[in-house]
Each structure stands twice: as C-alpha cells, then as structure tokens.
C-alpha cells in the first residue's frame, strides 16, 4: 500500500503540533520566590500596598491548533507570579483578558 506525500506531511504536522502544544507549558521558568505569590480577589487586597500592574501574554495558538485554555491560564499566572517577584509583590489580582493568551494582573504587597 502506497501512502501519499500529502498524507505523510499531514501526519508529520499533526505530530509536531501535538508535541509543541505539550512542551509550551514547560517553557516558562519559575523564578525563585514565585511559589510564595498568591492569587486573591480585589476585596482581599484593600489594606495592601499596590505594586502596579503587569500585562502578560503567552502563545495561545500553535499553527492552526488552539492551546488548551487551562494551560494558557496556568502559563499566564506563572508569568505574572514571576513578574510579581521582580516588583516586590506577594499577591496578584486577576484582571481583564483582552485576548486569549493575554491578561492583566494587579500586583500587591500584603505580607510583611
């Protein structure tokens, strides 16, 4: 049985997209101290010191394939946690998402 070149190319592309989708989540490093940054509601940070906002974005599509929403959100949260460490913040409040793969977070210093 002879397999057409188009079918071979399609199989290779599908495999490549699947592999890249799985690897995309592991490409984001964890900055030292990021594990201590927590997520809170706006009501919970009224007594905290604002450290500004951060806008983070990650790869949401690989080729024609859209990444899993949970993986994208986890990557956005990890990037925001890394940025919070740099800003001296320990708490994040999730803000707006203007597009899939992009989100704003407010950063606060709540703990002494």
N, C-alpha and C positions, 0 to 999 in steps of 0.2 A: 504494500500500500504506500502510495506516494503522498507526502504532506506538502501542501502548497507553501510557497515562500511567505505569502501574506499571513497564513495561519501561524507559521513559526514566529514571525515578527510580532504578531498579536500576543502570542503566548509569552514571549520574552518581555514585552512591555508590561503585561499584566503582572508577571512575577516581579519585575523591577519596581513597579508602583507599590505592590504589597510589601516588599522588603523595605522600601524607603518610608512608607507610612509607619511601619513598626519602629524604625530607627529614629524617626523625627523626634519622638518624645525623649529619647535618651541623649539627644544632642545638647540639651540645656543643662548647664552645670549648676551645681548647688553651691552658692557662696557660703563660706564659714559664717555661722550665726543665723542663716536664713531659716533654719528649723525652729528658731525661737520666735519668729514673726507669725502673729496670728491674724485671723480674719474676724472682723466684728461688724455689727450694724452701726449705722450713723448715730443711733440713740445711745450706744455704749461708749462713745468717744467724746462726749461733751466736755469732760473735765481733762481731756488730753491735750497735749501741745501738738499743733499741726506742723508737719514737716514737708508740706507741699503735696503735689500730685505727680504721678508718673503715668505715662501712656506707654503701654507695651503692646507689641504685636508679634505674632508667630506665623509660620507657614500654615495656611488653612487648606490649601489645595496642593496636591501633587499630580501634575499633569491634568487629566480630566477628572481625577478622583478627589472628592472632598474628604478631609480627615474627620475622624470621629469627634463629635462635639465635646465629649468628656476629656479626651486627650488634649484638645485645643485649650479648653478652660484650665486644665491642670498645668499646661505649659505657660499660659498667661499668668497664673497665680505664682508659679515658681519664679518667673522673670520679675514680677512685682515684689516678691519677697527678697530677691537678690538686690533690687534697687532700694528697698526699704533699709536694708543693712547699710548700704552706702550712704543713705541720708540720715542715719542715726534713728530710724523709726523702729518700732516693735509691733505695730498694729496696722492693718490695712482695712479700708472700707471699699468694697467693690463699687465702681461707678458705672458709667454708661459704656455701651459697646456700640460704636458707630458702624462696625462691620464685623463679620465673622472673622475671628483671628486678631481682633484689636479691641483693647479695653483700657479704660481709665481707672486708676486706683488712687484714693487719697491715703496719705501716709501720716501716722501719728506716733508720738512717743507717749505711752500711757504708763509704763512701769518705770520705777526708779532705777 
